[in-house]
Amino acid sequence: YEEVIGKTAVELDGVRNNVRSQETNLANLITDAMLDASEADVVLTNGGGIRASIDVGDITKGEVFDVLPFGNMLYTIEVSGQEIVDALNFGVSDYPNPVGKFPQVAGMTYEIVEGTPSTVTNVLVAGEAINLSAKYKLATNDFMSAGGDGYDMFKGKPLVQTAGSLDTIVEAFIAELTAAAPAAGFTYETDGRITVAGADALAPAA
């Protein structure tokens, strides 16, 4: 639990209200780790599954467990582009209110259109407009693949791959990042994968 697995030069933001309403650097790190460990095209995971931040400095196994305490497994399922858009629309519907179902992503980007309900637009997979009729491999956690947090559109979808527990996958990714980093540790940033349409002027300075 005390074993040091990496080192970060920046705080990794897992603040409850942040991961449930916006992109954060820790959510990006987790979803990027899921993408890296799977053969998926895209990742969608619930912000409510991220339970803590990680402070600057050494990162222990215990800290990763605090972030991801549920023992969830990484599942990759096959879904259509339309089902991905449906999932994103469902996930952002309460925006800007922070909710556990808020979709944190990798391999794709989307814009939120604020409203009642809020919806998404401009969904891109690997920089290209999503094809609603195409099939995509989507990595998520076992809870969501079974329809957890209300993601009914994922229930019963073909399982392509399982790949270990999220905490061990994130530990391995952190170790890789640290191995490639300077002595002060790695940095991880938000990169604009989740934006709010028409709110560009309000975006925080990088």
C-alpha positions as CSV (number, residue, x, y, z in Angstrom):
1,Y,0.0,0.0,0.0
2,E,2.9,2.3,0.8
3,E,4.9,1.1,-2.2
4,V,5.9,4.1,-4.4
5,I,5.0,3.5,-8.1
6,G,5.6,6.9,-9.6
7,K,6.1,10.6,-9.1
8,T,4.1,13.6,-10.4
9,A,5.2,17.2,-10.8
10,V,1.6,18.5,-10.8
11,E,-1.4,17.8,-8.7
12,L,-3.7,15.3,-10.4
13,D,-7.3,16.7,-10.0
14,G,-9.8,14.2,-8.8
15,V,-11.9,16.7,-6.9
16,R,-15.5,15.3,-6.7
17,N,-17.3,18.2,-8.3
18,N,-14.6,18.6,-11.0
19,V,-14.5,15.0,-12.3
20,R,-18.3,15.0,-12.3
21,S,-18.7,18.0,-14.5
22,Q,-15.5,18.7,-16.6
23,E,-12.3,17.3,-18.0
24,T,-9.5,17.0,-15.5
25,N,-5.9,15.9,-15.8
26,L,-6.4,12.9,-13.6
27,A,-9.5,11.8,-15.5
28,N,-7.5,12.1,-18.7
29,L,-4.6,10.0,-17.2
30,I,-7.1,7.3,-16.2
31,T,-8.9,7.2,-19.5
32,D,-5.6,7.3,-21.4
33,A,-4.3,4.4,-19.3
34,M,-7.5,2.5,-20.2
35,L,-7.0,3.2,-23.9
36,D,-3.4,2.1,-23.7
37,A,-4.2,-1.2,-22.0
38,S,-7.0,-2.1,-24.4
39,E,-7.4,-2.5,-28.1
40,A,-10.3,0.0,-28.0
41,D,-11.0,2.9,-30.3
42,V,-12.4,5.1,-27.6
43,V,-12.8,5.1,-23.8
44,L,-15.9,6.3,-21.8
45,T,-15.9,6.1,-18.0
46,N,-18.0,7.7,-15.3
47,G,-16.5,10.6,-13.4
48,G,-18.2,9.3,-10.3
49,G,-15.8,6.4,-10.3
50,I,-12.9,8.7,-9.6
51,R,-12.8,9.2,-5.9
52,A,-9.6,11.2,-4.9
53,S,-6.9,13.6,-6.1
54,I,-3.2,12.8,-6.1
55,D,-0.8,15.3,-4.6
56,V,2.5,16.5,-6.1
57,G,5.3,14.1,-5.4
58,D,5.6,10.4,-4.9
59,I,2.6,8.3,-5.8
60,T,1.9,5.2,-3.8
61,K,-0.2,2.1,-4.6
62,G,-2.5,3.3,-1.8
63,E,-3.1,6.6,-3.4
64,V,-4.1,4.9,-6.7
65,F,-6.5,2.6,-4.7
66,D,-8.0,5.7,-3.1
67,V,-8.7,7.1,-6.5
68,L,-10.1,3.8,-7.8
69,P,-11.4,1.9,-4.8
70,F,-14.1,-0.3,-6.4
71,G,-12.0,-3.0,-8.0
72,N,-13.6,-2.4,-11.3
73,M,-12.3,-4.4,-14.3
74,L,-11.6,-2.9,-17.8
75,Y,-14.1,-4.2,-20.3
76,T,-14.1,-3.4,-24.0
77,I,-17.4,-3.7,-25.8
78,E,-18.6,-3.2,-29.3
79,V,-21.1,-0.4,-29.8
80,S,-22.3,1.8,-32.7
81,G,-21.4,5.4,-33.2
82,Q,-25.0,6.2,-32.4
83,E,-24.8,4.4,-29.1
84,I,-21.7,6.4,-28.2
85,V,-23.5,9.7,-29.0
86,D,-26.5,8.4,-27.0
87,A,-24.2,7.6,-24.0
88,L,-22.6,11.1,-24.2
89,N,-25.9,12.8,-24.4
90,F,-27.1,10.8,-21.3
91,G,-23.9,11.5,-19.5
92,V,-24.0,15.3,-19.9
93,S,-27.7,15.7,-19.6
94,D,-27.5,17.3,-16.1
95,Y,-24.6,19.6,-17.0
96,P,-23.4,21.9,-15.4
97,N,-24.6,20.1,-12.2
98,P,-21.9,17.6,-11.1
99,V,-23.2,14.0,-11.4
100,G,-21.5,10.6,-11.2
101,K,-22.5,9.6,-14.7
102,F,-20.5,12.5,-16.3
103,P,-18.5,11.0,-19.2
104,Q,-14.7,11.2,-19.1
105,V,-13.2,10.1,-22.4
106,A,-10.1,9.2,-24.4
107,G,-9.7,8.6,-28.1
108,M,-12.5,11.1,-28.7
109,T,-13.6,14.6,-28.1
110,Y,-16.9,16.3,-27.6
111,E,-18.6,19.6,-27.0
112,I,-21.4,20.2,-24.5
113,V,-24.4,22.3,-25.5
114,E,-25.8,23.7,-22.3
115,G,-29.6,23.3,-22.0
116,T,-32.4,21.4,-20.4
117,P,-31.2,18.7,-20.9
118,S,-27.7,19.5,-22.0
119,T,-26.5,17.6,-25.0
120,V,-23.3,17.0,-27.0
121,T,-22.2,18.1,-30.5
122,N,-19.1,17.8,-32.6
123,V,-18.2,14.3,-31.4
124,L,-14.9,13.4,-33.0
125,V,-13.1,10.0,-32.9
126,A,-9.4,10.3,-33.6
127,G,-10.1,13.7,-35.0
128,E,-12.8,12.6,-37.4
129,A,-16.5,13.1,-37.1
130,I,-18.1,10.0,-35.5
131,N,-19.9,7.7,-37.9
132,L,-23.2,6.9,-36.3
133,S,-23.7,3.6,-38.2
134,A,-20.1,2.3,-37.8
135,K,-19.1,-0.1,-35.0
136,Y,-16.5,1.0,-32.5
137,K,-14.6,-0.8,-29.7
138,L,-15.3,1.1,-26.5
139,A,-13.4,0.5,-23.3
140,T,-15.2,1.2,-20.1
141,N,-15.5,-0.4,-16.6
142,D,-17.5,-3.6,-15.9
143,F,-20.0,-1.6,-13.9
144,M,-20.9,0.6,-16.8
145,S,-20.8,-2.2,-19.4
146,A,-23.6,-3.8,-17.4
147,G,-25.7,-0.6,-17.6
148,G,-24.4,1.0,-14.3
149,D,-25.0,4.7,-13.6
150,G,-27.9,4.5,-16.1
151,Y,-25.9,3.6,-19.2
152,D,-28.5,1.1,-20.5
153,M,-27.3,1.5,-24.0
154,F,-24.2,-0.6,-23.1
155,K,-26.1,-3.5,-21.6
156,G,-25.7,-6.8,-23.4
157,K,-23.2,-5.5,-26.0
158,P,-20.6,-7.9,-27.4
159,L,-17.6,-8.2,-25.1
160,V,-14.4,-7.8,-27.1
161,Q,-11.8,-7.9,-24.4
162,T,-11.2,-7.8,-20.6
163,A,-7.9,-6.5,-19.3
164,G,-7.4,-6.5,-15.6
165,S,-8.4,-4.1,-12.8
166,L,-8.5,-0.4,-13.4
167,D,-6.2,0.4,-10.4
168,T,-3.4,-2.0,-11.6
169,I,-3.8,-0.6,-15.2
170,V,-3.4,3.0,-13.9
171,E,-0.5,2.0,-11.7
172,A,1.4,0.5,-14.7
173,F,0.6,3.7,-16.7
174,I,1.9,5.9,-13.9
175,A,5.1,3.8,-13.7
176,E,5.6,4.2,-17.4
177,L,5.1,8.0,-17.3
178,T,7.5,8.3,-14.4
179,A,10.2,6.2,-16.1
180,A,10.1,8.7,-19.0
181,A,10.0,11.8,-16.8
182,P,12.6,14.1,-15.3
183,A,13.6,13.7,-11.6
184,A,10.7,16.1,-10.5
185,G,8.2,13.6,-12.0
186,F,5.8,13.7,-14.9
187,T,3.2,16.4,-15.8
188,Y,-0.3,15.7,-17.1
189,E,-2.6,18.3,-18.5
190,T,-6.1,18.7,-19.8
191,D,-6.1,18.9,-23.6
192,G,-9.5,20.1,-24.6
193,R,-11.2,16.7,-25.2
194,I,-14.3,18.1,-23.4
195,T,-15.3,21.6,-24.2
196,V,-18.5,23.7,-23.8
197,A,-19.9,25.0,-27.1
198,G,-19.8,28.8,-27.2
199,A,-17.8,29.1,-24.0
200,D,-14.4,29.3,-25.5
201,A,-13.8,32.7,-24.0
202,L,-14.5,31.3,-20.6
203,A,-12.0,28.5,-20.8
204,P,-9.2,28.7,-18.2
205,A,-5.8,29.8,-19.5
206,A,-3.6,26.8,-20.2
